[in-house]
Amino acid sequence: MESTVELTVFSFLRIVRRSSLLFFILILLSGLLIACGPEKKYIGPYLPDEEIAIIKPGDKMFTPVNIISIDRNVPLYTDESSIAVHPGKHTLFFEAVLDYPFLHKYLYFNQYLTFTAEAGQVYTLHASILPMRKEGFSWITSDRDPDKLIIKKYAVGLILLPSYP
């Protein structure tokens, strides 16, 4: 009888341990799946992909672009790679820095850029800094026609930074 009770308790603990591990794995996988998609940054009901627009920062070497906020009141996080928005007029606030290994300092600018997003489109925000002329500019392209500029804006007041994270 005593061995049956020990066996039952042991079996129960084994089942609890397996179910806890399974529950933990399910929670982890759910979190990973949610984190992989674009972040919803619009107010209102969930919309299918063809009814929203995606905005993502460009990945130009030596000039990273970080979108800080959208529409002046929705802050973003540095690890977000793309943002889902309703179609319509949006204002991005972003920063760009020239992180070239042979320069001893960093050129930096931030600016607001307003454009009209269309449903089903994926937009890329680009920036470039010309260190010899101390000029910068930003532009947005659509993945449907990457050679066509949606908007282009010159940066004024580039800042020379001694360090940048």
C-alpha positions in Angstrom: 0.0 0.0 0.0 2.8 2.4 0.9 4.5 1.8 -2.4 1.3 2.5 -4.3 0.9 5.8 -2.5 4.5 6.8 -3.3 4.0 5.7 -6.9 0.8 7.8 -7.2 2.5 10.9 -5.7 5.5 10.4 -8.0 3.2 10.0 -11.0 1.3 13.1 -10.0 4.4 15.2 -9.6 5.7 14.0 -13.0 2.4 15.0 -14.7 2.5 18.5 -13.0 6.2 19.0 -14.1 5.4 18.0 -17.7 2.3 20.2 -17.9 4.2 23.2 -16.3 6.9 22.8 -19.0 4.3 22.5 -21.7 2.5 25.6 -20.4 5.8 27.5 -20.3 6.7 26.5 -23.9 3.2 27.6 -25.1 3.6 31.0 -23.5 7.1 31.5 -24.9 6.0 30.5 -28.4 3.0 32.8 -28.2 5.2 35.7 -27.2 7.6 35.1 -30.0 4.8 34.9 -32.6 3.3 38.2 -31.4 6.7 39.9 -31.3 7.6 39.0 -34.9 4.8 40.9 -36.6 4.6 44.7 -37.0 3.5 46.6 -34.0 -0.1 47.9 -34.2 0.2 51.7 -33.6 -3.3 52.7 -34.4 -6.4 53.3 -32.3 -9.4 51.3 -33.3 -10.3 47.7 -34.3 -7.9 45.3 -35.7 -7.7 45.5 -39.5 -6.4 43.0 -42.0 -3.1 43.6 -43.7 -4.6 44.9 -46.9 -6.4 47.7 -45.0 -3.3 49.0 -43.1 0.0 50.5 -44.0 3.4 49.4 -42.7 6.2 51.9 -41.9 9.7 50.6 -41.3 13.1 52.3 -40.9 15.8 51.8 -43.6 18.8 49.7 -42.9 21.5 51.8 -44.6 25.0 50.9 -43.4 26.6 53.6 -41.2 23.4 55.6 -41.0 20.9 53.9 -38.7 17.4 55.5 -38.6 15.3 55.1 -35.4 11.6 56.1 -35.5 11.0 57.7 -32.1 7.2 58.5 -32.3 4.4 58.6 -34.8 1.7 61.3 -34.9 3.4 63.2 -32.1 1.9 61.1 -29.3 2.6 57.4 -29.9 6.1 56.6 -28.6 8.0 53.7 -30.1 10.6 51.4 -28.7 14.0 50.9 -30.2 13.5 47.2 -30.9 10.5 47.8 -33.1 11.3 47.0 -36.7 8.0 48.1 -38.3 4.8 49.9 -37.4 1.3 49.2 -38.6 -0.9 52.3 -39.1 -4.3 53.3 -40.5 -4.2 54.8 -44.0 -4.0 58.6 -43.9 -1.8 61.4 -42.9 1.0 60.6 -40.4 3.9 62.5 -38.9 7.0 60.5 -38.0 9.6 61.8 -35.6 12.9 60.1 -36.1 16.6 60.4 -35.6 19.5 59.5 -37.8 23.2 59.3 -37.0 26.3 58.9 -39.2 28.2 56.1 -37.5 31.2 55.8 -39.8 34.2 54.0 -38.3 36.8 56.4 -39.6 35.2 59.5 -38.2 36.1 60.4 -34.6 32.7 62.1 -34.0 29.1 61.3 -34.9 26.9 63.6 -37.0 23.3 63.5 -35.8 19.9 65.0 -36.8 16.3 64.4 -35.9 13.2 65.7 -37.6 9.5 65.5 -38.3 8.4 64.0 -41.6 4.7 64.1 -42.6 3.3 62.0 -45.4 0.0 60.2 -46.4 0.0 56.4 -46.1 -2.1 54.3 -48.4 -3.7 51.0 -47.4 -1.7 47.8 -48.3 1.6 49.7 -48.8 4.9 49.2 -47.0 6.9 52.3 -46.6 10.6 52.6 -45.8 12.1 55.7 -44.0 15.6 56.4 -45.2 18.2 59.0 -44.1 21.6 60.0 -45.3 24.3 62.3 -43.9 27.0 63.9 -46.0 29.9 64.5 -43.5 32.1 66.7 -45.8 29.2 69.1 -46.4 27.6 68.6 -43.0 24.2 68.1 -44.6 21.6 65.5 -44.2 18.3 64.5 -45.7 15.5 62.0 -45.3 13.1 60.4 -47.7 10.3 57.8 -47.8 9.8 55.2 -50.5 7.1 52.6 -51.1 8.0 48.9 -51.6 5.6 48.9 -54.6 7.9 51.5 -56.4 11.2 51.8 -54.5 12.6 54.4 -57.0 9.8 56.9 -56.5 10.1 59.3 -53.6 7.0 59.7 -51.5 8.6 62.7 -49.7 12.1 64.1 -49.3 13.2 66.6 -46.7 16.6 68.3 -46.0 17.9 68.3 -42.4 19.0 71.6 -40.9 21.1 71.9 -37.8 23.2 68.7 -37.8 24.7 68.1 -34.4 28.3 66.8 -33.8 28.2 64.2 -31.0 31.4 63.0 -29.2 29.8 59.6 -28.6 26.7 57.7 -29.5 25.5 54.4 -28.0 
